[in-house]
Amino acid sequence: MTPPEIRQLIAQWLQTRGHSAACVASGNDAIRRMGEEHFDPVIADVLMAEGDGLDVIRELKHQQLPSRGLAISGG
């Protein structure tokens, strides 16, 4: 799983380039937030708690959301 510090570092990097970013700790939280807000892209760790990054990407496609998904692994 991606430590909170790494999630924050990625979010800060995106923000310095003019993007908005939100961090969540679990796949379920990511899926819930995707239903409430638009994110493009959705960057998800392959190893997340409560639903992994691949579950998040599958749900993104299942809901036919306009976001693109990117699964990464920190380890």
Distance bins in CASP14 RR format, pairs under 12 A and 6 or more apart:
PFRMAT RR
TARGET T0000
AUTHOR 0000-0000-0000
RMODE 2
METHOD distances of the structure
MODEL  1
1 7 0 0 0 0 1 0 0 0 0 0 0
1 24 0 0 0 0 0 1 0 0 0 0 0
1 25 0 0 0 0 1 0 0 0 0 0 0
1 26 0 0 0 0 1 0 0 0 0 0 0
1 27 0 0 0 0 0 1 0 0 0 0 0
1 44 0 0 0 0 0 1 0 0 0 0 0
1 45 1 0 0 1 0 0 0 0 0 0 0
1 46 0 0 0 0 1 0 0 0 0 0 0
1 47 1 0 1 0 0 0 0 0 0 0 0
1 48 1 0 0 1 0 0 0 0 0 0 0
1 49 1 0 0 1 0 0 0 0 0 0 0
1 50 0 0 0 0 0 1 0 0 0 0 0
1 51 0 0 0 0 0 1 0 0 0 0 0
1 52 0 0 0 0 1 0 0 0 0 0 0
1 53 0 0 0 0 0 1 0 0 0 0 0
1 72 0 0 0 0 0 1 0 0 0 0 0
1 73 0 0 0 0 0 1 0 0 0 0 0
1 74 0 0 0 0 1 0 0 0 0 0 0
1 75 0 0 0 0 1 0 0 0 0 0 0
2 8 0 0 0 0 1 0 0 0 0 0 0
2 9 0 0 0 0 1 0 0 0 0 0 0
2 10 0 0 0 0 1 0 0 0 0 0 0
2 11 0 0 0 0 0 1 0 0 0 0 0
2 23 0 0 0 0 1 0 0 0 0 0 0
2 24 0 0 0 0 0 1 0 0 0 0 0
2 25 0 0 0 0 1 0 0 0 0 0 0
2 26 0 0 0 0 0 1 0 0 0 0 0
2 27 0 0 0 0 0 1 0 0 0 0 0
2 30 0 0 0 0 0 1 0 0 0 0 0
2 43 0 0 0 0 1 0 0 0 0 0 0
2 44 0 0 0 0 1 0 0 0 0 0 0
2 45 1 0 1 0 0 0 0 0 0 0 0
2 46 0 0 0 0 1 0 0 0 0 0 0
2 47 1 0 0 1 0 0 0 0 0 0 0
2 48 1 0 0 1 0 0 0 0 0 0 0
2 49 0 0 0 0 0 1 0 0 0 0 0
2 52 0 0 0 0 0 1 0 0 0 0 0
2 53 0 0 0 0 0 1 0 0 0 0 0
2 71 0 0 0 0 0 1 0 0 0 0 0
2 72 1 0 0 1 0 0 0 0 0 0 0
2 73 0 0 0 0 1 0 0 0 0 0 0
2 74 1 0 0 1 0 0 0 0 0 0 0
2 75 0 0 0 0 1 0 0 0 0 0 0
3 9 0 0 0 0 1 0 0 0 0 0 0
3 10 0 0 0 0 0 1 0 0 0 0 0
3 23 0 0 0 0 0 1 0 0 0 0 0
3 25 0 0 0 0 0 1 0 0 0 0 0
3 45 0 0 0 0 1 0 0 0 0 0 0
3 47 0 0 0 0 0 1 0 0 0 0 0
3 74 0 0 0 0 1 0 0 0 0 0 0
3 75 0 0 0 0 0 1 0 0 0 0 0
4 10 0 0 0 0 0 1 0 0 0 0 0
4 11 0 0 0 0 0 1 0 0 0 0 0
4 23 1 0 0 1 0 0 0 0 0 0 0
4 24 0 0 0 0 0 1 0 0 0 0 0
4 25 1 0 0 1 0 0 0 0 0 0 0
4 45 0 0 0 0 0 1 0 0 0 0 0
4 49 0 0 0 0 0 1 0 0 0 0 0
5 11 0 0 0 0 0 1 0 0 0 0 0
5 12 0 0 0 0 0 1 0 0 0 0 0
5 23 0 0 0 0 0 1 0 0 0 0 0
6 12 0 0 0 0 0 1 0 0 0 0 0
6 13 0 0 0 0 0 1 0 0 0 0 0
6 23 0 0 0 0 1 0 0 0 0 0 0
6 25 0 0 0 0 0 1 0 0 0 0 0
6 43 0 0 0 0 0 1 0 0 0 0 0
6 45 0 0 0 0 1 0 0 0 0 0 0
6 72 0 0 0 0 1 0 0 0 0 0 0
6 73 0 0 0 0 0 1 0 0 0 0 0
6 74 1 0 0 1 0 0 0 0 0 0 0
6 75 0 0 0 0 0 1 0 0 0 0 0
7 13 0 0 0 0 0 1 0 0 0 0 0
7 14 0 0 0 0 0 1 0 0 0 0 0
7 21 0 0 0 0 1 0 0 0 0 0 0
7 22 0 0 0 0 1 0 0 0 0 0 0
7 23 1 0 1 0 0 0 0 0 0 0 0
7 24 0 0 0 0 1 0 0 0 0 0 0
7 25 1 0 0 1 0 0 0 0 0 0 0
7 26 0 0 0 0 0 1 0 0 0 0 0
7 29 0 0 0 0 0 1 0 0 0 0 0
7 30 0 0 0 0 0 1 0 0 0 0 0
7 43 0 0 0 0 1 0 0 0 0 0 0
7 44 0 0 0 0 0 1 0 0 0 0 0
7 45 0 0 0 0 1 0 0 0 0 0 0
7 48 0 0 0 0 0 1 0 0 0 0 0
7 72 0 0 0 0 0 1 0 0 0 0 0
7 74 0 0 0 0 0 1 0 0 0 0 0
8 14 0 0 0 0 0 1 0 0 0 0 0
8 15 0 0 0 0 0 1 0 0 0 0 0
8 21 0 0 0 0 1 0 0 0 0 0 0
8 22 0 0 0 0 0 1 0 0 0 0 0
8 23 1 0 0 1 0 0 0 0 0 0 0
8 24 0 0 0 0 0 1 0 0 0 0 0
8 25 0 0 0 0 0 1 0 0 0 0 0
9 15 0 0 0 0 0 1 0 0 0 0 0
9 16 0 0 0 0 0 1 0 0 0 0 0
9 21 0 0 0 0 0 1 0 0 0 0 0
9 23 0 0 0 0 0 1 0 0 0 0 0
9 74 0 0 0 0 0 1 0 0 0 0 0
10 16 0 0 0 0 0 1 0 0 0 0 0
10 17 0 0 0 0 0 1 0 0 0 0 0
10 19 0 0 0 0 0 1 0 0 0 0 0
10 21 1 0 0 1 0 0 0 0 0 0 0
10 22 0 0 0 0 0 1 0 0 0 0 0
10 23 0 0 0 0 1 0 0 0 0 0 0
10 41 0 0 0 0 0 1 0 0 0 0 0
10 43 1 0 0 1 0 0 0 0 0 0 0
10 44 0 0 0 0 0 1 0 0 0 0 0
10 45 0 0 0 0 1 0 0 0 0 0 0
10 70 0 0 0 0 0 1 0 0 0 0 0
10 72 0 0 0 0 1 0 0 0 0 0 0
10 74 0 0 0 0 0 1 0 0 0 0 0
11 17 0 0 0 0 0 1 0 0 0 0 0
11 18 0 0 0 0 0 1 0 0 0 0 0
11 19 0 0 0 0 1 0 0 0 0 0 0
11 20 0 0 0 0 1 0 0 0 0 0 0
11 21 1 1 0 0 0 0 0 0 0 0 0
11 22 1 0 0 1 0 0 0 0 0 0 0
11 23 1 0 1 0 0 0 0 0 0 0 0
11 24 0 0 0 0 0 1 0 0 0 0 0
11 39 0 0 0 0 0 1 0 0 0 0 0
11 43 0 0 0 0 1 0 0 0 0 0 0
12 18 0 0 0 0 0 1 0 0 0 0 0
12 19 0 0 0 0 0 1 0 0 0 0 0
12 20 0 0 0 0 0 1 0 0 0 0 0
12 21 1 0 0 1 0 0 0 0 0 0 0
12 23 0 0 0 0 0 1 0 0 0 0 0
13 19 0 0 0 0 1 0 0 0 0 0 0
13 21 0 0 0 0 1 0 0 0 0 0 0
13 43 0 0 0 0 0 1 0 0 0 0 0
14 20 1 0 0 1 0 0 0 0 0 0 0
14 21 1 0 1 0 0 0 0 0 0 0 0
14 22 0 0 0 0 0 1 0 0 0 0 0
14 23 0 0 0 0 0 1 0 0 0 0 0
14 39 0 0 0 0 0 1 0 0 0 0 0
14 40 0 0 0 0 0 1 0 0 0 0 0
14 41 0 0 0 0 1 0 0 0 0 0 0
14 42 0 0 0 0 0 1 0 0 0 0 0
14 43 0 0 0 0 1 0 0 0 0 0 0
14 70 0 0 0 0 0 1 0 0 0 0 0
15 21 1 0 1 0 0 0 0 0 0 0 0
15 22 0 0 0 0 0 1 0 0 0 0 0
15 23 0 0 0 0 0 1 0 0 0 0 0
19 39 0 0 0 0 1 0 0 0 0 0 0
19 40 0 0 0 0 1 0 0 0 0 0 0
19 41 0 0 0 0 1 0 0 0 0 0 0
19 43 0 0 0 0 0 1 0 0 0 0 0
20 37 0 0 0 0 1 0 0 0 0 0 0
20 38 0 0 0 0 1 0 0 0 0 0 0
20 39 0 0 0 0 1 0 0 0 0 0 0
20 40 0 0 0 0 0 1 0 0 0 0 0
20 41 0 0 0 0 0 1 0 0 0 0 0
21 33 0 0 0 0 0 1 0 0 0 0 0
21 37 0 0 0 0 0 1 0 0 0 0 0
21 39 0 0 0 0 1 0 0 0 0 0 0
21 40 0 0 0 0 0 1 0 0 0 0 0
21 41 0 0 0 0 0 1 0 0 0 0 0
21 42 0 0 0 0 0 1 0 0 0 0 0
21 43 0 0 0 0 1 0 0 0 0 0 0
22 29 0 0 0 0 1 0 0 0 0 0 0
22 30 0 0 0 0 1 0 0 0 0 0 0
22 32 0 0 0 0 0 1 0 0 0 0 0
22 33 1 0 0 1 0 0 0 0 0 0 0
22 34 0 0 0 0 0 1 0 0 0 0 0
22 36 0 0 0 0 0 1 0 0 0 0 0
22 37 1 0 0 1 0 0 0 0 0 0 0
22 38 0 0 0 0 0 1 0 0 0 0 0
22 39 1 0 0 1 0 0 0 0 0 0 0
22 42 0 0 0 0 1 0 0 0 0 0 0
22 43 0 0 0 0 0 1 0 0 0 0 0
23 29 0 0 0 0 1 0 0 0 0 0 0
23 30 0 0 0 0 1 0 0 0 0 0 0
23 33 0 0 0 0 1 0 0 0 0 0 0
23 39 0 0 0 0 0 1 0 0 0 0 0
23 42 0 0 0 0 0 1 0 0 0 0 0
23 43 0 0 0 0 1 0 0 0 0 0 0
23 44 0 0 0 0 0 1 0 0 0 0 0
23 45 0 0 0 0 0 1 0 0 0 0 0
23 48 0 0 0 0 0 1 0 0 0 0 0
24 30 1 0 1 0 0 0 0 0 0 0 0
24 31 0 0 0 0 1 0 0 0 0 0 0
24 32 0 0 0 0 1 0 0 0 0 0 0
24 33 1 0 1 0 0 0 0 0 0 0 0
24 34 0 0 0 0 1 0 0 0 0 0 0
24 36 0 0 0 0 0 1 0 0 0 0 0
24 37 0 0 0 0 0 1 0 0 0 0 0
24 39 0 0 0 0 0 1 0 0 0 0 0
24 42 0 0 0 0 0 1 0 0 0 0 0
24 43 0 0 0 0 0 1 0 0 0 0 0
24 44 0 0 0 0 1 0 0 0 0 0 0
24 45 0 0 0 0 0 1 0 0 0 0 0
24 48 0 0 0 0 1 0 0 0 0 0 0
24 49 0 0 0 0 1 0 0 0 0 0 0
24 50 0 0 0 0 0 1 0 0 0 0 0
24 51 0 0 0 0 0 1 0 0 0 0 0
24 53 0 0 0 0 0 1 0 0 0 0 0
24 56 0 0 0 0 1 0 0 0 0 0 0
25 32 0 0 0 0 0 1 0 0 0 0 0
25 33 0 0 0 0 0 1 0 0 0 0 0
25 44 0 0 0 0 0 1 0 0 0 0 0
25 45 0 0 0 0 1 0 0 0 0 0 0
25 48 1 0 0 1 0 0 0 0 0 0 0
25 49 1 0 0 1 0 0 0 0 0 0 0
25 50 0 0 0 0 1 0 0 0 0 0 0
25 51 0 0 0 0 0 1 0 0 0 0 0
26 32 0 0 0 0 1 0 0 0 0 0 0
26 33 0 0 0 0 0 1 0 0 0 0 0
26 44 0 0 0 0 0 1 0 0 0 0 0
26 45 0 0 0 0 0 1 0 0 0 0 0
26 47 0 0 0 0 0 1 0 0 0 0 0
26 48 1 0 1 0 0 0 0 0 0 0 0
26 49 1 0 1 0 0 0 0 0 0 0 0
26 50 1 1 0 0 0 0 0 0 0 0 0
26 51 1 0 0 1 0 0 0 0 0 0 0
26 52 0 0 0 0 1 0 0 0 0 0 0
26 53 0 0 0 0 1 0 0 0 0 0 0
26 55 0 0 0 0 0 1 0 0 0 0 0
26 56 0 0 0 0 1 0 0 0 0 0 0
27 33 0 0 0 0 1 0 0 0 0 0 0
27 34 0 0 0 0 1 0 0 0 0 0 0
27 42 0 0 0 0 0 1 0 0 0 0 0
27 44 1 0 0 1 0 0 0 0 0 0 0
27 45 0 0 0 0 1 0 0 0 0 0 0
27 46 0 0 0 0 0 1 0 0 0 0 0
27 47 0 0 0 0 0 1 0 0 0 0 0
27 48 1 0 1 0 0 0 0 0 0 0 0
27 49 1 0 0 1 0 0 0 0 0 0 0
27 50 1 0 1 0 0 0 0 0 0 0 0
27 51 1 0 1 0 0 0 0 0 0 0 0
27 52 1 0 0 1 0 0 0 0 0 0 0
27 53 1 0 0 1 0 0 0 0 0 0 0
27 54 0 0 0 0 1 0 0 0 0 0 0
27 55 1 0 0 1 0 0 0 0 0 0 0
27 56 1 0 1 0 0 0 0 0 0 0 0
27 57 0 0 0 0 0 1 0 0 0 0 0
27 58 0 0 0 0 0 1 0 0 0 0 0
27 59 0 0 0 0 1 0 0 0 0 0 0
27 60 0 0 0 0 0 1 0 0 0 0 0
27 71 0 0 0 0 0 1 0 0 0 0 0
28 34 0 0 0 0 0 1 0 0 0 0 0
28 35 0 0 0 0 0 1 0 0 0 0 0
28 44 0 0 0 0 0 1 0 0 0 0 0
28 48 0 0 0 0 1 0 0 0 0 0 0
28 49 0 0 0 0 1 0 0 0 0 0 0
28 50 1 0 1 0 0 0 0 0 0 0 0
28 51 1 0 0 1 0 0 0 0 0 0 0
28 52 0 0 0 0 0 1 0 0 0 0 0
28 53 0 0 0 0 0 1 0 0 0 0 0
28 55 0 0 0 0 1 0 0 0 0 0 0
28 56 0 0 0 0 1 0 0 0 0 0 0
28 59 0 0 0 0 1 0 0 0 0 0 0
29 35 0 0 0 0 0 1 0 0 0 0 0
29 36 0 0 0 0 0 1 0 0 0 0 0
29 44 0 0 0 0 0 1 0 0 0 0 0
29 48 0 0 0 0 1 0 0 0 0 0 0
29 49 0 0 0 0 1 0 0 0 0 0 0
29 50 1 0 0 1 0 0 0 0 0 0 0
29 51 0 0 0 0 1 0 0 0 0 0 0
29 53 0 0 0 0 0 1 0 0 0 0 0
29 55 0 0 0 0 0 1 0 0 0 0 0
29 56 0 0 0 0 1 0 0 0 0 0 0
30 36 0 0 0 0 0 1 0 0 0 0 0
30 37 0 0 0 0 0 1 0 0 0 0 0
30 39 0 0 0 0 1 0 0 0 0 0 0
30 42 1 0 0 1 0 0 0 0 0 0 0
30 43 0 0 0 0 1 0 0 0 0 0 0
30 44 1 0 0 1 0 0 0 0 0 0 0
30 45 0 0 0 0 1 0 0 0 0 0 0
30 48 1 0 0 1 0 0 0 0 0 0 0
30 49 0 0 0 0 0 1 0 0 0 0 0
30 50 0 0 0 0 1 0 0 0 0 0 0
30 51 0 0 0 0 1 0 0 0 0 0 0
30 52 0 0 0 0 0 1 0 0 0 0 0
30 53 1 0 0 1 0 0 0 0 0 0 0
30 54 0 0 0 0 0 1 0 0 0 0 0
30 55 0 0 0 0 1 0 0 0 0 0 0
30 56 1 0 1 0 0 0 0 0 0 0 0
30 57 0 0 0 0 1 0 0 0 0 0 0
30 58 0 0 0 0 0 1 0 0 0 0 0
30 59 0 0 0 0 1 0 0 0 0 0 0
30 60 0 0 0 0 1 0 0 0 0 0 0
30 65 0 0 0 0 0 1 0 0 0 0 0
30 67 0 0 0 0 0 1 0 0 0 0 0
30 69 0 0 0 0 0 1 0 0 0 0 0
30 71 0 0 0 0 0 1 0 0 0 0 0
31 37 0 0 0 0 0 1 0 0 0 0 0
31 39 0 0 0 0 0 1 0 0 0 0 0
31 42 0 0 0 0 1 0 0 0 0 0 0
31 44 0 0 0 0 1 0 0 0 0 0 0
31 48 0 0 0 0 0 1 0 0 0 0 0
31 50 0 0 0 0 1 0 0 0 0 0 0
31 51 0 0 0 0 1 0 0 0 0 0 0
31 52 0 0 0 0 0 1 0 0 0 0 0
31 53 0 0 0 0 1 0 0 0 0 0 0
31 55 1 0 0 1 0 0 0 0 0 0 0
31 56 1 0 0 1 0 0 0 0 0 0 0
31 57 0 0 0 0 0 1 0 0 0 0 0
31 58 0 0 0 0 1 0 0 0 0 0 0
31 59 1 0 1 0 0 0 0 0 0 0 0
31 60 0 0 0 0 1 0 0 0 0 0 0
31 61 0 0 0 0 0 1 0 0 0 0 0
31 62 0 0 0 0 1 0 0 0 0 0 0
31 63 0 0 0 0 1 0 0 0 0 0 0
31 65 0 0 0 0 0 1 0 0 0 0 0
31 67 0 0 0 0 0 1 0 0 0 0 0
32 50 0 0 0 0 0 1 0 0 0 0 0
32 51 0 0 0 0 0 1 0 0 0 0 0
32 56 0 0 0 0 0 1 0 0 0 0 0
32 59 0 0 0 0 0 1 0 0 0 0 0
32 63 0 0 0 0 0 1 0 0 0 0 0
33 39 1 0 0 1 0 0 0 0 0 0 0
33 42 0 0 0 0 1 0 0 0 0 0 0
33 44 0 0 0 0 0 1 0 0 0 0 0
33 56 0 0 0 0 1 0 0 0 0 0 0
33 59 0 0 0 0 0 1 0 0 0 0 0
33 60 0 0 0 0 0 1 0 0 0 0 0
33 65 0 0 0 0 0 1 0 0 0 0 0
33 67 0 0 0 0 0 1 0 0 0 0 0
34 40 0 0 0 0 0 1 0 0 0 0 0
34 41 0 0 0 0 0 1 0 0 0 0 0
34 42 1 0 0 1 0 0 0 0 0 0 0
34 43 0 0 0 0 0 1 0 0 0 0 0
34 44 0 0 0 0 1 0 0 0 0 0 0
34 53 0 0 0 0 0 1 0 0 0 0 0
34 55 0 0 0 0 0 1 0 0 0 0 0
34 56 1 0 0 1 0 0 0 0 0 0 0
34 57 0 0 0 0 0 1 0 0 0 0 0
34 58 0 0 0 0 0 1 0 0 0 0 0
34 59 1 0 0 1 0 0 0 0 0 0 0
34 60 1 0 0 1 0 0 0 0 0 0 0
34 61 0 0 0 0 0 1 0 0 0 0 0
34 62 0 0 0 0 0 1 0 0 0 0 0
34 63 1 0 0 1 0 0 0 0 0 0 0
34 64 0 0 0 0 0 1 0 0 0 0 0
34 65 1 0 0 1 0 0 0 0 0 0 0
34 66 0 0 0 0 0 1 0 0 0 0 0
34 67 1 0 0 1 0 0 0 0 0 0 0
34 68 0 0 0 0 0 1 0 0 0 0 0
34 69 0 0 0 0 0 1 0 0 0 0 0
35 42 0 0 0 0 0 1 0 0 0 0 0
35 56 0 0 0 0 0 1 0 0 0 0 0
35 59 0 0 0 0 1 0 0 0 0 0 0
35 60 0 0 0 0 1 0 0 0 0 0 0
35 62 0 0 0 0 0 1 0 0 0 0 0
35 63 1 0 0 1 0 0 0 0 0 0 0
35 64 0 0 0 0 0 1 0 0 0 0 0
35 65 1 0 0 1 0 0 0 0 0 0 0
35 66 0 0 0 0 0 1 0 0 0 0 0
35 67 0 0 0 0 0 1 0 0 0 0 0
36 63 0 0 0 0 0 1 0 0 0 0 0
36 65 0 0 0 0 0 1 0 0 0 0 0
37 65 0 0 0 0 0 1 0 0 0 0 0
37 66 0 0 0 0 0 1 0 0 0 0 0
37 67 0 0 0 0 1 0 0 0 0 0 0
38 60 0 0 0 0 0 1 0 0 0 0 0
38 63 0 0 0 0 0 1 0 0 0 0 0
38 65 1 0 0 1 0 0 0 0 0 0 0
38 66 1 0 0 1 0 0 0 0 0 0 0
38 67 1 0 0 1 0 0 0 0 0 0 0
38 68 0 0 0 0 0 1 0 0 0 0 0
39 56 0 0 0 0 0 1 0 0 0 0 0
39 60 0 0 0 0 1 0 0 0 0 0 0
39 65 0 0 0 0 1 0 0 0 0 0 0
39 66 0 0 0 0 1 0 0 0 0 0 0
39 67 1 0 1 0 0 0 0 0 0 0 0
39 68 0 0 0 0 1 0 0 0 0 0 0
39 69 0 0 0 0 1 0 0 0 0 0 0
39 70 0 0 0 0 0 1 0 0 0 0 0
40 60 0 0 0 0 0 1 0 0 0 0 0
40 65 0 0 0 0 1 0 0 0 0 0 0
40 66 1 0 0 1 0 0 0 0 0 0 0
40 67 1 0 1 0 0 0 0 0 0 0 0
40 68 1 0 1 0 0 0 0 0 0 0 0
40 69 0 0 0 0 1 0 0 0 0 0 0
40 70 0 0 0 0 0 1 0 0 0 0 0
41 56 0 0 0 0 0 1 0 0 0 0 0
41 57 0 0 0 0 0 1 0 0 0 0 0
41 60 0 0 0 0 1 0 0 0 0 0 0
41 65 0 0 0 0 0 1 0 0 0 0 0
41 66 0 0 0 0 0 1 0 0 0 0 0
41 67 1 0 0 1 0 0 0 0 0 0 0
41 68 1 0 1 0 0 0 0 0 0 0 0
41 69 1 0 1 0 0 0 0 0 0 0 0
41 70 1 0 1 0 0 0 0 0 0 0 0
41 71 0 0 0 0 0 1 0 0 0 0 0
41 72 0 0 0 0 0 1 0 0 0 0 0
42 48 0 0 0 0 0 1 0 0 0 0 0
42 53 0 0 0 0 1 0 0 0 0 0 0
42 54 0 0 0 0 0 1 0 0 0 0 0
42 55 0 0 0 0 0 1 0 0 0 0 0
42 56 1 0 0 1 0 0 0 0 0 0 0
42 57 1 0 0 1 0 0 0 0 0 0 0
42 58 0 0 0 0 0 1 0 0 0 0 0
42 59 0 0 0 0 1 0 0 0 0 0 0
42 60 1 0 1 0 0 0 0 0 0 0 0
42 61 0 0 0 0 0 1 0 0 0 0 0
42 63 0 0 0 0 0 1 0 0 0 0 0
42 65 0 0 0 0 1 0 0 0 0 0 0
42 66 0 0 0 0 0 1 0 0 0 0 0
42 67 1 0 1 0 0 0 0 0 0 0 0
42 68 1 0 0 1 0 0 0 0 0 0 0
42 69 1 0 1 0 0 0 0 0 0 0 0
42 70 1 0 0 1 0 0 0 0 0 0 0
42 71 0 0 0 0 1 0 0 0 0 0 0
42 72 0 0 0 0 0 1 0 0 0 0 0
43 53 0 0 0 0 1 0 0 0 0 0 0
43 56 0 0 0 0 1 0 0 0 0 0 0
43 57 0 0 0 0 0 1 0 0 0 0 0
43 60 0 0 0 0 0 1 0 0 0 0 0
43 67 0 0 0 0 0 1 0 0 0 0 0
43 68 0 0 0 0 1 0 0 0 0 0 0
43 69 1 0 0 1 0 0 0 0 0 0 0
43 70 1 0 1 0 0 0 0 0 0 0 0
43 71 0 0 0 0 1 0 0 0 0 0 0
43 72 1 0 0 1 0 0 0 0 0 0 0
43 73 0 0 0 0 0 1 0 0 0 0 0
43 74 0 0 0 0 0 1 0 0 0 0 0
44 51 0 0 0 0 1 0 0 0 0 0 0
44 52 1 0 0 1 0 0 0 0 0 0 0
44 53 1 1 0 0 0 0 0 0 0 0 0
44 54 1 0 0 1 0 0 0 0 0 0 0
44 55 0 0 0 0 1 0 0 0 0 0 0
44 56 1 0 1 0 0 0 0 0 0 0 0
44 57 1 0 0 1 0 0 0 0 0 0 0
44 58 0 0 0 0 0 1 0 0 0 0 0
44 59 0 0 0 0 1 0 0 0 0 0 0
44 60 0 0 0 0 1 0 0 0 0 0 0
44 67 0 0 0 0 0 1 0 0 0 0 0
44 68 0 0 0 0 0 1 0 0 0 0 0
44 69 1 0 0 1 0 0 0 0 0 0 0
44 70 1 0 0 1 0 0 0 0 0 0 0
44 71 1 0 1 0 0 0 0 0 0 0 0
44 72 1 0 0 1 0 0 0 0 0 0 0
44 73 0 0 0 0 0 1 0 0 0 0 0
44 74 0 0 0 0 0 1 0 0 0 0 0
45 51 0 0 0 0 0 1 0 0 0 0 0
45 52 1 0 0 1 0 0 0 0 0 0 0
45 53 1 0 1 0 0 0 0 0 0 0 0
45 54 0 0 0 0 1 0 0 0 0 0 0
45 55 0 0 0 0 0 1 0 0 0 0 0
45 56 0 0 0 0 1 0 0 0 0 0 0
45 57 0 0 0 0 0 1 0 0 0 0 0
45 70 0 0 0 0 0 1 0 0 0 0 0
45 71 1 0 0 1 0 0 0 0 0 0 0
45 72 1 0 1 0 0 0 0 0 0 0 0
45 73 1 0 0 1 0 0 0 0 0 0 0
45 74 1 0 0 1 0 0 0 0 0 0 0
45 75 0 0 0 0 1 0 0 0 0 0 0
46 52 1 0 1 0 0 0 0 0 0 0 0
46 53 1 0 1 0 0 0 0 0 0 0 0
46 54 1 0 0 1 0 0 0 0 0 0 0
46 55 0 0 0 0 1 0 0 0 0 0 0
46 56 0 0 0 0 1 0 0 0 0 0 0
46 57 0 0 0 0 1 0 0 0 0 0 0
46 70 0 0 0 0 0 1 0 0 0 0 0
46 71 1 0 1 0 0 0 0 0 0 0 0
46 72 1 0 0 1 0 0 0 0 0 0 0
46 73 1 0 1 0 0 0 0 0 0 0 0
46 74 0 0 0 0 1 0 0 0 0 0 0
46 75 0 0 0 0 1 0 0 0 0 0 0
47 53 1 0 0 1 0 0 0 0 0 0 0
47 54 0 0 0 0 1 0 0 0 0 0 0
47 55 0 0 0 0 0 1 0 0 0 0 0
47 56 0 0 0 0 0 1 0 0 0 0 0
47 71 0 0 0 0 1 0 0 0 0 0 0
47 72 0 0 0 0 1 0 0 0 0 0 0
47 73 1 0 0 1 0 0 0 0 0 0 0
47 74 1 0 0 1 0 0 0 0 0 0 0
47 75 1 0 0 1 0 0 0 0 0 0 0
48 54 0 0 0 0 1 0 0 0 0 0 0
48 55 1 0 0 1 0 0 0 0 0 0 0
48 56 1 0 0 1 0 0 0 0 0 0 0
48 57 0 0 0 0 0 1 0 0 0 0 0
48 71 0 0 0 0 1 0 0 0 0 0 0
48 72 0 0 0 0 0 1 0 0 0 0 0
48 73 0 0 0 0 0 1 0 0 0 0 0
48 74 0 0 0 0 0 1 0 0 0 0 0
49 55 0 0 0 0 0 1 0 0 0 0 0
49 56 0 0 0 0 0 1 0 0 0 0 0
50 56 0 0 0 0 0 1 0 0 0 0 0
51 57 0 0 0 0 0 1 0 0 0 0 0
51 58 0 0 0 0 0 1 0 0 0 0 0
51 59 0 0 0 0 1 0 0 0 0 0 0
52 58 0 0 0 0 1 0 0 0 0 0 0
52 59 0 0 0 0 0 1 0 0 0 0 0
52 71 0 0 0 0 1 0 0 0 0 0 0
52 72 0 0 0 0 0 1 0 0 0 0 0
52 73 0 0 0 0 0 1 0 0 0 0 0
53 59 0 0 0 0 1 0 0 0 0 0 0
53 60 0 0 0 0 1 0 0 0 0 0 0
53 69 0 0 0 0 1 0 0 0 0 0 0
53 70 0 0 0 0 1 0 0 0 0 0 0
53 71 1 0 1 0 0 0 0 0 0 0 0
53 72 0 0 0 0 1 0 0 0 0 0 0
53 73 0 0 0 0 1 0 0 0 0 0 0
53 74 0 0 0 0 0 1 0 0 0 0 0
54 60 0 0 0 0 0 1 0 0 0 0 0
54 61 0 0 0 0 0 1 0 0 0 0 0
54 69 0 0 0 0 0 1 0 0 0 0 0
54 70 0 0 0 0 0 1 0 0 0 0 0
54 71 1 0 1 0 0 0 0 0 0 0 0
54 72 0 0 0 0 0 1 0 0 0 0 0
54 73 0 0 0 0 0 1 0 0 0 0 0
55 61 0 0 0 0 0 1 0 0 0 0 0
55 62 0 0 0 0 0 1 0 0 0 0 0
55 71 0 0 0 0 1 0 0 0 0 0 0
56 62 0 0 0 0 0 1 0 0 0 0 0
56 63 0 0 0 0 0 1 0 0 0 0 0
56 65 0 0 0 0 0 1 0 0 0 0 0
56 67 0 0 0 0 0 1 0 0 0 0 0
56 69 0 0 0 0 1 0 0 0 0 0 0
56 70 0 0 0 0 0 1 0 0 0 0 0
56 71 1 0 0 1 0 0 0 0 0 0 0
56 72 0 0 0 0 0 1 0 0 0 0 0
57 63 0 0 0 0 0 1 0 0 0 0 0
57 65 0 0 0 0 0 1 0 0 0 0 0
57 67 0 0 0 0 1 0 0 0 0 0 0
57 68 0 0 0 0 1 0 0 0 0 0 0
57 69 1 0 1 0 0 0 0 0 0 0 0
57 70 0 0 0 0 1 0 0 0 0 0 0
57 71 1 0 1 0 0 0 0 0 0 0 0
57 72 0 0 0 0 0 1 0 0 0 0 0
58 64 0 0 0 0 0 1 0 0 0 0 0
58 65 0 0 0 0 0 1 0 0 0 0 0
58 69 0 0 0 0 0 1 0 0 0 0 0
58 71 0 0 0 0 0 1 0 0 0 0 0
59 65 0 0 0 0 1 0 0 0 0 0 0
59 67 0 0 0 0 0 1 0 0 0 0 0
59 69 0 0 0 0 0 1 0 0 0 0 0
60 66 0 0 0 0 1 0 0 0 0 0 0
60 67 1 0 1 0 0 0 0 0 0 0 0
60 68 0 0 0 0 1 0 0 0 0 0 0
60 69 1 0 1 0 0 0 0 0 0 0 0
60 70 0 0 0 0 0 1 0 0 0 0 0
60 71 0 0 0 0 0 1 0 0 0 0 0
61 67 0 0 0 0 1 0 0 0 0 0 0
61 68 0 0 0 0 0 1 0 0 0 0 0
61 69 0 0 0 0 1 0 0 0 0 0 0
END
